[in-house]
Amino acid sequence: MQLHFSPSMRSITISSSNGFVDLMKIKVAARHISYRTLFHTILILAFLLPFVFILTAVVTLEGVNKCSSFDCLGRRFGPRILGRVDHSGRLVRDFQKILNEVKSADIPDNLKLPDSFDQLVLEIQNNQYDARTFALKLRAMMEKFEREIKESKFAELMNKHFAASSVPKGIHCLSLRLTDEYSSNAHARKQLPSPELLPLLTDNSYHHFVLSTDNILAASVVVASTVQSSLRPEKVVFHVITDKKTYAGMHSWFALNSVSPAIVEVKGIHQFDWLTRENVPVLEALESHSSIRNYYHGNHIAGANLSSTTPRTFASKLQARSPKYISLLNHLRIYLPELFPNLDKVVFLDDDVVIQRDLSPLWEIDLGGKVNGAVETCKGEDNWVMSKRFKNYFNFSHPLIAENLDPEECAWAYGMNIFDLRAWRQTGIREAYHAWLKENLKSNLTMWKLGTLPPALIAFRGHVHPIDPSWHLLGLGYQIKTDIENVKKAAVIHYNGQLKPWLHIGFEHLRPFWTKYVNYSNDFIRNCHILE
């Protein structure tokens, strides 16, 4: 059978194989194509051909996924073209399922982890990981980075602890130079105060401040800021108590740098007849007991379970291990009635405070028969600084603590306290303080571990009169978010915490409130390069 097309393409003839018999002859009707139709056809083809090219490329590139050409094209042109369905939700659910599967899976010890995200992506491309392997590696990487970040934070806290516990070179230099001056300069050894002013040291019409410290620079700031802020500086009497090694240098500073008309007395612990071993046996035990010394001076990270400890908790434990907490100077405030038997009222100041307002109204506060006028630390805007209750200081799993104390009882602050010594002498505060120190010593420091405040919180129970919080602003040594406006308005600002203003690790934006009272024109300050 053969097919024959006429030259004009108007007929088709079907014949047998021998070519003589026509089996069928078909005539095709004539069709004329206009130029307009041809133009439109060419135009449509010109529009469609790029899409055909793109479609072919998409199918080729996506062929590994075995998707239909329409679906693959739909991925490129959006959900409303060619009936494309968005599978992102299903992919997320599948990935969550895989992550949940590997969450409790054991990570092989020999699993090699990439050091960065880019390296992880490169490994995926080269090794063709399945989703589970990728998820397992991702989990292992995140856990590794979390451990490293935590370890880094703990190391930072340890370094801060060492920096806070050490004596800066400039302050050590100042003490040495002033001690040398005491031995070579008669003016540095002159009597403080002068003989004619000695009766004023026991005159209760004056405002008596007590400061216990071995930091000469810090003492100079406390005294200078108090005198400069006072409306009647001629009524200010300072009793500065220091240890034996610092006495000469401390005496030299105040002998050579008068704060007249205020009066300054400098005494060493060794000059108080009452401070004998018989009167302070517990404190001697604190300083000499081997386990106590190891606790405060030993390896602070050994035995610590860092995996179950938060950096904030670790920081508070480090602060509690400051060697100053076993210093007699730090416990001295509990003996104020005996050290100053002729005084009725005193304001006790820590050496890391700055006075910004006249404090004479403190003597006018009616304590209602209470002993200790203090700011409570369980109420206030700052939830970190002003949220301290007994549960923050004591171990309530200890039976003695659980039986005798209320975990929700409000705590109060040391650092700026107005003490009624007459009322104090009628109480057993000192005896209670000693008794609880002994119990904590027997329990190997398991009842509390934060310095001298906890035993005072117990000993002064029922003897504290809350005063207005504006008198005493705390936290400048650890709260970086301290409100500057509150700092400016406070009568006393307290740099309690590790980041003291005389240390280079202190907060730069809070330091000027302290340095404004440092006498940088003084030769000893200049020669020792204090805070340059």
C-alpha positions in Angstrom: 0.0 0.0 0.0 1.3 3.4 -0.9 0.3 7.0 -0.2 0.6 9.7 -2.8 0.3 13.4 -2.1 -0.6 15.7 -4.9 1.9 18.7 -5.5 -0.7 21.1 -4.3 -1.4 19.1 -1.2 -5.1 19.1 -2.1 -5.5 15.3 -2.5 -4.2 12.0 -1.1 -4.3 8.7 -3.1 -4.0 5.3 -1.5 -3.1 2.5 -4.0 -2.1 -1.1 -3.9 1.5 -2.1 -3.9 1.6 -2.7 -7.7 0.6 0.9 -8.3 -2.3 0.1 -10.8 -5.3 0.1 -8.6 -6.4 3.1 -6.7 -8.0 2.0 -3.5 -9.0 5.4 -2.2 -8.6 9.0 -3.2 -9.2 11.8 -0.7 -9.5 15.4 -1.6 -8.5 18.0 0.9 -10.4 21.2 0.8 -8.4 24.4 0.2 -7.6 26.5 3.3 -6.3 30.0 3.1 -4.2 31.4 6.0 -4.4 35.1 6.4 -1.4 37.3 7.4 -3.3 38.4 10.5 -3.6 34.8 11.7 0.1 34.1 10.9 1.1 37.2 12.8 -0.9 36.2 15.9 0.4 32.7 15.7 4.0 33.9 15.6 3.3 36.3 18.5 1.8 33.6 20.7 4.8 31.3 19.9 7.2 34.1 20.8 5.5 34.4 24.1 5.3 30.7 25.0 8.7 29.6 23.9 10.6 31.2 26.9 8.2 29.4 29.2 8.8 26.1 27.4 12.5 26.7 27.9 12.1 27.5 31.6 9.8 24.6 32.1 12.3 22.2 30.5 15.1 23.6 32.7 13.1 23.3 35.9 12.1 19.7 35.1 15.7 18.9 34.4 17.0 20.5 37.6 14.3 19.1 39.8 14.3 15.7 38.2 16.0 14.2 41.2 12.9 14.9 43.3 10.7 13.1 40.7 8.2 16.0 40.8 5.8 16.7 38.0 6.7 19.6 35.7 3.7 21.5 36.8 4.5 21.1 40.5 8.2 22.0 39.9 7.2 25.1 38.0 4.7 25.9 40.7 7.5 26.0 43.2 9.1 28.8 41.2 6.1 30.9 40.5 4.1 30.9 43.7 1.2 29.1 45.3 -1.5 30.4 42.9 0.1 29.3 39.6 -0.4 25.8 38.2 -2.1 24.5 41.3 0.9 24.5 43.6 0.4 23.2 47.2 2.6 24.7 50.0 4.4 21.8 51.8 6.4 24.0 54.3 4.1 23.1 57.2 4.5 19.4 56.6 8.3 19.8 56.4 8.3 21.7 59.7 6.2 18.9 61.3 8.5 16.2 59.9 11.6 18.1 61.2 10.0 18.5 64.7 9.3 14.8 64.7 12.9 14.0 63.9 14.2 16.4 66.6 11.9 14.8 69.2 13.3 11.4 68.2 17.0 12.5 68.7 16.2 14.5 71.9 16.5 11.4 74.1 18.9 9.5 71.8 22.5 8.8 73.1 25.2 10.7 71.3 28.0 8.5 70.3 31.3 9.2 72.1 33.3 9.1 68.9 30.9 11.5 67.0 33.0 14.0 65.2 31.4 17.5 65.4 32.1 20.4 63.1 33.4 23.6 64.7 31.0 26.0 62.9 27.7 26.2 61.0 29.5 26.6 57.7 31.5 23.4 58.3 28.3 21.6 59.2 26.7 22.7 55.9 29.8 21.6 54.0 29.7 18.1 55.6 26.0 17.8 54.7 26.8 18.5 51.1 29.8 16.2 51.0 28.4 13.3 53.0 24.7 13.4 52.0 23.5 13.1 55.6 19.9 11.9 56.2 17.7 14.1 58.4 18.2 12.1 61.6 22.0 12.3 61.3 21.8 16.0 60.7 19.5 16.5 63.7 21.7 14.4 66.0 24.8 16.4 65.0 22.9 19.7 65.4 21.9 18.7 69.0 25.4 17.6 69.8 26.8 20.9 68.5 24.4 22.9 70.5 25.0 21.0 73.7 28.8 21.4 73.2 28.5 25.2 72.6 26.2 25.5 75.7 28.8 23.8 77.8 31.6 26.0 76.5 29.6 29.2 77.1 28.7 28.1 80.6 32.3 27.2 81.4 33.4 30.5 80.0 30.9 32.3 82.2 32.2 30.4 85.3 35.8 31.3 84.4 34.8 34.9 84.1 33.1 34.8 87.5 36.2 33.2 89.0 38.5 35.9 87.5 36.1 38.6 88.9 36.3 36.9 92.3 40.1 36.9 92.3 40.2 40.5 91.1 37.7 41.6 93.8 39.5 39.7 96.5 43.0 41.1 95.7 44.4 44.5 96.6 45.0 46.8 93.6 48.6 47.8 93.1 47.8 51.5 93.6 46.0 51.0 96.9 48.8 48.8 98.2 51.3 51.4 97.1 49.3 54.1 99.0 49.3 52.1 102.2 53.1 51.4 102.0 54.0 55.0 101.3 51.8 56.4 104.1 53.2 53.8 106.5 56.7 54.9 105.6 55.6 58.6 106.0 54.3 57.7 109.5 57.8 56.6 110.6 59.6 59.5 109.0 57.3 62.5 109.4 56.3 63.8 112.8 53.2 65.6 111.3 51.9 62.2 110.1 52.2 60.9 113.7 50.4 63.8 115.4 47.6 63.0 117.8 44.1 62.5 116.3 42.2 64.4 117.3 44.1 67.1 119.0 44.1 67.0 122.8 41.6 69.8 123.3 39.0 68.0 121.1 39.3 64.6 122.9 36.2 65.2 125.0 34.1 65.5 121.9 34.7 61.9 121.1 32.2 61.0 123.8 29.9 64.0 123.5 26.4 62.7 122.5 25.3 66.1 121.2 27.6 65.4 118.2 26.8 63.0 115.3 29.1 60.0 115.7 29.9 57.8 112.7 31.8 54.5 112.9 33.8 53.1 110.0 35.7 49.8 110.1 38.1 49.2 107.3 41.7 48.4 106.2 41.3 50.3 102.8 42.7 53.8 103.2 41.4 55.1 99.9 37.9 53.9 100.6 38.0 55.4 104.1 39.0 58.8 102.7 36.0 58.8 100.3 33.5 57.8 103.0 34.8 60.6 105.3 35.1 63.2 102.6 31.7 62.6 101.2 30.1 62.6 104.6 31.7 65.9 105.6 31.0 67.6 102.3 27.4 66.6 102.3 26.8 67.6 105.9 24.9 70.8 106.6 26.8 71.1 109.9 30.2 69.5 109.4 31.4 70.9 112.7 29.0 68.4 114.4 30.5 65.4 112.6 32.8 63.0 114.5 34.3 60.0 112.8 35.7 56.9 114.6 37.8 55.0 112.1 38.8 51.5 113.2 41.4 49.5 111.3 43.8 46.6 111.8 47.3 46.7 113.2 49.1 46.5 109.8 47.1 49.4 108.3 47.0 51.6 111.4 50.1 53.7 110.6 49.1 54.4 107.0 45.5 55.2 108.0 46.6 57.6 110.7 49.1 59.3 108.4 46.3 60.0 105.8 44.0 61.7 108.2 46.8 63.5 110.0 48.1 64.9 106.7 44.6 65.5 105.1 42.5 67.4 107.6 38.7 67.3 107.2 38.2 70.2 109.6 35.8 71.3 111.1 34.8 67.6 111.3 36.7 65.5 113.8 38.4 62.2 113.0 39.7 59.5 115.4 41.8 56.6 114.1 42.2 53.5 116.2 43.6 50.1 115.6 41.9 46.9 116.9 45.0 46.3 119.0 44.2 49.6 120.9 40.8 48.4 122.2 41.3 46.8 125.6 37.9 45.1 125.4 38.8 43.1 122.2 40.5 40.2 124.0 40.4 36.5 123.1 38.1 35.9 126.1 35.5 38.2 124.6 35.6 37.1 121.0 36.4 33.3 121.2 34.1 32.4 118.3 35.7 34.9 115.9 39.1 33.5 116.8 37.8 30.1 116.0 36.6 31.4 112.6 40.0 32.7 111.7 42.0 29.7 112.9 39.7 26.7 112.1 41.3 24.7 109.2 38.1 23.8 107.4 36.9 27.5 107.6 40.2 28.7 106.2 40.0 26.2 103.5 36.5 27.2 102.7 37.5 30.9 102.3 41.0 30.5 100.9 40.9 27.2 99.1 40.0 26.1 95.6 36.6 27.7 95.1 35.7 25.6 92.1 36.7 22.2 93.4 33.7 20.0 94.2 31.3 22.5 92.7 28.7 20.8 90.5 28.7 23.4 87.7 26.3 21.4 85.5 23.5 21.9 88.0 24.5 25.5 89.1 23.5 28.7 87.4 26.1 31.4 87.0 24.1 33.7 89.2 24.1 31.2 92.1 27.8 30.4 91.5 28.5 34.2 91.7 26.7 34.5 95.0 28.6 31.5 96.4 31.9 33.1 95.3 31.0 36.4 97.0 30.2 34.5 100.2 33.7 33.0 100.1 35.4 36.4 100.3 38.2 36.2 102.9 36.9 39.5 104.4 34.0 37.5 106.0 36.4 35.9 108.5 38.1 39.2 109.3 37.5 40.6 112.8 37.1 44.0 111.1 34.0 42.8 109.4 32.4 41.4 112.6 33.4 44.4 114.6 29.9 46.1 114.3 28.4 43.5 116.7 30.6 44.9 119.5 29.7 48.6 119.1 28.1 49.0 122.6 31.2 47.6 124.2 33.7 49.5 122.0 31.9 52.9 122.6 30.5 52.5 126.1 29.8 56.3 126.5 27.9 56.8 123.2 24.1 56.6 122.9 23.6 56.5 119.1 26.0 55.9 116.2 25.7 55.5 112.4 27.7 52.6 111.2 29.0 52.9 107.6 30.6 50.3 105.3 33.8 51.4 103.4 32.1 50.9 100.0 29.5 53.7 100.5 29.3 57.3 99.4 27.2 59.9 101.3 25.4 62.3 99.1 23.0 64.0 101.6 23.1 65.4 105.1 22.7 62.4 107.5 21.9 64.4 110.6 18.1 63.7 110.4 19.0 60.0 111.1 19.5 61.0 114.8 16.0 62.4 114.9 14.3 59.1 113.8 12.3 57.6 116.5 13.3 53.9 116.5 10.4 53.0 118.8 12.7 51.2 121.3 14.3 49.2 118.5 18.1 48.9 118.2 18.8 48.9 114.5 17.4 51.4 112.0 17.9 49.8 108.6 16.4 49.7 105.1 14.5 46.5 104.3 15.6 44.7 101.2 12.4 42.7 100.3 10.5 45.7 98.8 11.4 47.9 95.9 11.5 48.5 92.2 14.6 46.4 91.5 13.5 42.8 91.8 17.1 41.6 91.9 18.5 43.9 94.6 15.4 44.4 96.6 14.0 40.9 96.8 15.9 39.5 99.7 14.1 37.4 102.3 15.5 34.9 104.8 15.2 32.1 102.2 17.9 33.9 100.2 20.4 33.6 103.0 19.6 30.4 105.0 19.5 26.7 104.3 16.0 25.8 105.3 16.7 22.1 104.9 18.7 22.3 108.1 16.5 21.4 111.0 17.6 24.2 113.3 17.0 26.8 110.6 13.6 25.3 109.6 12.4 25.2 113.3 13.5 28.7 114.2 13.1 30.9 111.1 10.5 32.0 108.6 11.7 31.7 105.0 9.5 34.6 103.9 10.7 37.0 106.6 12.0 40.3 105.2 15.8 40.9 105.3 17.4 44.2 105.8 20.7 45.8 104.8 24.0 46.3 106.5 26.1 49.3 105.2 24.3 52.3 106.6 22.6 51.6 110.0 21.6 53.9 112.8 22.2 52.0 116.1 20.6 52.9 119.4 23.4 51.7 121.7 21.4 52.4 124.9 18.7 50.0 123.8 21.2 47.5 122.5 22.9 47.2 125.9 19.6 45.9 127.3 19.4 43.0 124.9 21.2 39.7 124.3 22.1 40.4 120.6 25.8 39.7 121.0 25.2 36.5 122.8 22.7 35.3 120.1 25.2 36.2 117.4 27.9 34.1 119.0 25.5 31.2 119.7 24.4 31.0 116.0 28.0 31.3 114.8 28.9 28.4 116.9 26.1 26.3 115.6 27.0 27.1 112.0 30.6 26.2 112.8 29.5 22.9 114.2 27.4 22.1 111.1 30.4 22.8 108.9 28.9 26.0 107.4 25.7 24.2 106.3 23.3 26.6 107.9 24.4 29.6 105.8 27.3 30.6 103.7 27.0 34.3 103.1 29.3 36.3 105.3 28.3 38.2 108.4 24.7 39.3 107.5 23.0 35.9 108.2 23.9 35.7 111.9 23.0 39.4 112.3 19.6 38.8 110.7 19.0 36.2 113.4 20.5 38.1 116.3 18.6 41.4 115.5 15.2 39.7 115.0 12.6 41.8 116.8 15.1 44.7 117.1 15.0 46.3 113.6 13.1 49.5 112.8 12.6 49.9 109.0 13.7 53.3 107.6 12.8 54.9 104.3 14.6 53.2 101.3 15.8 56.6 100.0 18.3 56.6 102.8 20.3 53.7 101.4 20.5 52.5 97.8 22.1 49.1 97.3 23.5 47.0 94.5 26.0 49.4 92.8 28.6 46.7 92.9 26.7 44.1 91.0 23.6 45.6 89.4 24.6 47.1 86.0 21.0 48.3 85.4 21.0 50.5 88.5 18.8 53.5 87.7 21.0 56.7 87.6 18.1 58.9 88.7 17.7 56.8 91.8 21.4 57.0 92.4 21.3 60.8 92.3 18.4 61.0 94.7 19.7 58.5 97.3 21.3 59.8 100.6 23.7 56.9 100.7 24.8 54.8 97.7 26.3 51.4 98.4 28.7 49.6 96.1 28.0 46.2 97.7 29.1 43.3 95.5 32.3 42.4 93.8 32.6 45.3 91.4 34.0 48.0 93.8 34.5 51.5 92.3 38.2 51.4 93.2 38.7 48.2 91.1 39.1 48.3 87.3 36.3 45.8 87.0 33.8 48.3 88.5 31.0 49.7 86.4 32.3 52.7 84.5 29.0 54.6 84.5 28.6 54.3 88.3 32.3 55.0 89.3 32.1 58.9 88.9 29.7 59.1 91.9 32.6 57.7 94.0 35.7 59.2 92.3 34.3 62.7 92.7 35.5 62.5 96.3 39.0 61.2 95.5 41.6 63.9 96.0 43.6 63.4 92.8 45.8 66.5 93.6 47.2 64.6 96.6 50.9 63.6 96.1 50.4 60.1 97.5 47.4 59.5 95.2 49.3 60.8 92.2 52.5 58.9 92.9 50.6 55.7 93.3 48.7 56.2 90.0 45.4 55.6 91.6 42.8 54.7 89.0 44.7 56.3 86.1 
